[in-house]
Structures are given as C-alpha cells and as structure tokens.
Amino acid sequence: MVIIAPAIGKKPKVRFGFTIIVSISRHRTSIRGWRLFYTLFSEDINLDTGDETTGLRLPSGEYDIPMLFTDKLFDYTGQMFFDTFNLEGILGDQQTVNFKIKPYLEVKRRKYRFRFLDGGPSRYIELSLSNGTKFVRIANCGNLLPKAQIVKSIRLGVAERADVIVDFSQFPAGTEIYLENRLEQVSGKGPTGKILPSSDKTKLLKFIVTDDAPDNSAPLAQLISQVMVPMPKRAANPVVRKRNWSFDTSNGAWTVNGQLFDPTVISAYPVEGTAEEWTFRSGGGWGHPIHTHHEEFQVISRNDKFPAEDDLSRKDVVRIGQGAQGTSGTGKLTMYMQFRDWYGDYPMHCHNVVHEDHSMMIRFKIVPSDDPNAGK
Ligand SMILES: [Cu+2]
C-alpha cells in the first residue's frame, strides 16, 4: 500500500487544452494503444490562480491532486502485458490509481480538489464514494463548468476528465472512505451500464481522514453558487455546415463513415472562424468515447433529446453507443463546434485506443475562407 504523492505542475491558464499542430503525428495508428499502456503519463494542469485565497478560491497546492485511472494486465512472470491481437479493447487484471493497485491517501479534515482522468486503455469508470457523500463537480474535459454540479457519481469514458471538490472536514479523524468504480464492464467493447454492488473489486482507493488543517478555499456554499466559466453563446457564431459521422465496425476493425483511417485523406475542411454542427451515430453493442482535437464543443442533443446535466459543459470527449449514460445507449448525438484561432490538421477519433488503432479516426483540416477546399 502506497500513499499517492500529489504531482502538481504549474502552468499559466490557457483557454484551450493541449492540442497543437503535431497532433496527427502523435496518433499513429496500430501502436498508440500499446505505447500508452506501457508509458508514464503527465497531466497538463491548468490552474485558476493556484492560490486558494484568490480568484475562484479553489482548493490548491498540496490539496489539488490529479488521479489517473488505468487498467493493467500482467503475464505469468508479473510483467505488464498488452495483447496486440485483441481488437475489441483491453481490460486489465487490475484497475490502478496513479499506477498503484488499491492505494490509500491520508487526507486532512478540509476541502480537496481531485482531478480525475480515465486513462483507459478501454475501460469506462463510474466513480463514487462508499459512504454516499456527493461530489461537487467543478470541471470536465473542456474547462471549468459554468456552475458546479452536485452529483453522487461520475461516469467517464477513456480520456474524459472531471474535477471534483470533497470536503473531509465533515468526518471525524480515523474515518475511512473508499473511492469506487461500480460500473460493470465485461469486455473491451464498452460498459453494460449496470451499477454493481460495492465490493472489494469496486474499491480503487481508500481515503483515511487524519487531523485538522487550515482551509483558505471558499466555503462550499460559495463554491457551489459562483459562476466559473460561462458557456460560449452559440447564437454569436451560427452553424454554417452540418456533417454526419457514423462510428461502426467492419471485419473486426473500427470505421468512421465506413472507412478505416487513411492519413493521406482529409475528410472535412471547416473554415477558420466558423461553426459547424456534427452528428455522431453508433450502432448497438459498442461504446465509443469520441474525442475531437482543436476546440471544445457543446452537446446540442442526445438521442434527439435535450442533453442531461452530464453534457451541459464544454467537452472534448463524448460517450456514444452502449453504456453512454445510465443504462441506455446513445445512437445519435449532435454537437456544436467552433473552429477559431488556428489553421491546420486535427484528428477526431475513438479514444478506446484499441478502436483508434484499428482504425476509428478521421483527419480534418481548418482552412481560410479563400482555400479551394473551404467548406468541403
Ligand atoms: Cu470505440
């Protein structure tokens, strides 16, 4: 059992995440899942101010802790093993937190910010606390939310993120609380959507509440009510083009609009400064966490209905297909995306990295309005 050490980096706050022009080259198919399985991760931590007495007064410093959830598979010698012949998706023998199996974390009686990231390679997770305490969710993959959400559990597909605040001052010293993943998943294709009873298997990490510590972050009532990052207004940049993307399977591999990824093919040429509406479709039996590079998007509808709270934020990964939300699948999802700031090539792909490797990805190129391919 190992205490997780917070790994905090300081970086100036930026409007967008970390997508840059080299993104295609980092998505070489066939080997990315293998490479991600064996390598270490680092998180690009964007801070509000990094000081809990200023700005939004979020828990900061040693009380701001990233947690990466990844599955690991081991061979008979105890070495990590990645099955390159498995084209559905890799589930591990063990679910790890910051590469530790069932670690514990001693926490002071005060508020913490945790930055959850589902590192796959293929497992979805639904995080909750064993004593029923709810999370104050403040951010997701896109950015800080417009307003905090109070939620009892959080479902994440591969590469999705969620930042939460948990106030441990409400518990006496010595209290033990487990962080659990109770989402059933029996194959790499995707989760069933069923929530399992709590058991040793579902417990990922144990919090042990220790002694008091000063807390200069804002009181919970303020954190819950304050406006953080408002959503961009869609009416300010109306949709100029609609596109359809169908995520499917063919002969054991994974396709977009019936095609395997070809790095020489550009599938869309959005015009810089405009906005488009993209509709994702997925058949039954598979879950796909779809990730677009460049700018965060907004979910307009899910199965032709107004999206749930889970979707009401800026996103760069969205779950479609089986187990997307609750126990139901999502056959159709429509989103709004702007193409500002940069020209160039970007990928969109399934972030079940095994699906991505075989070969569920397309390339799009943002061009100026006078480009001969503009809007194609
Ligand atoms: Cu997929």
Boltz pocket constraint, residues with backbone or C-beta under 6 A from the ligand:
constraints:
  - pocket:
      binder: B
      contacts: [[A, 189], [A, 254], [A, 287], [A, 288], [A, 289], [A, 350], [A, 351], [A, 352], [A, 355], [A, 356], [A, 360]]
      max_distance: 6.0
